[in-house]
Amino acid sequence: MPLLNIGTLIKKLRIQQGMTQEDLAYPIIEQSTLSRIENGQTMPNKSTTEMLLERLGYNPGNIDIIIDKKTADIHKTMDELYGLLKTESIYDDQEDKTKRAEAIIKSLEEDAEFMAERVNRQYILLNKAMCALHRKENLNSVHGMLMEAMKISIPEYNEKEIDKYYLSKQDVRIINLTTMVYRDNGRLDDGINVLILLKKNFEETNIDKESRGEYYASVVYALATLLTYANRYEEALKMCDRAAEICIETGVFRLLPLVTAYKVHCLYHLGNKDECSELLKQSYYASKMFGYHNWVSMIEDDAKNFGITL
């Protein structure tokens, strides 16, 4: 898509979603700036463009955003950081990865131009919180970082209002991580309630197929895990099945082996052990294929506990 059509696309999507310029812009950019973007008078940077499109339920990967070499290098660095701190490996023993991630974060913080953008300051806080979780630091401190990050994009953020917000993918990652903190802090009910509202947000928002497979599925999967921790196995089983459906419907299979492993837990504890063996084998080999080394080890332990031969 040509560069000059970005503003036109944003305006069209905003009108389709029934959003005002103030709804879309606040607090990422000034409303007057959004007006100039929509009128083709100015072009936002890549990070801001992506967040605006994500709030509108549009996958930024569907368009080519022309950027300079410095910005391209920064986004390559950000991709590396994402790989080091993937949620699936958050509790891996990975001291070297955490040190590398912290070095990348420090280098980005030293870039004044990068840190001038609200979206990027939120990004840094999110990744600092991820590093803190890897290092098993104080959970209340981690929660404070995540709340500070959320209030960059939603200053009036209230967990009881999550279903009403226009969320970016970065917002969703922060909220998901918050529920993991709640889980580890013994606040399972708080985490479950947050994810129920986040799930509702996705169900009531028009989002592209790829984002639905990646982010909606991750929310439903996270809800299944917390319900499992709370021994609410029947509810968790329904969420596992729904997450699997989303992965299959959208063709985004990254979470499928993890969802399957939790489904086995639910079935086993509900006394329905007939399906467990085959499902656990599927999860085991898929986890190997995706490189989820910590999950492979956990599944091997489950197999021993459940009396299953892989």
Disulfide bonds with the S-S distance in Angstrom:
none
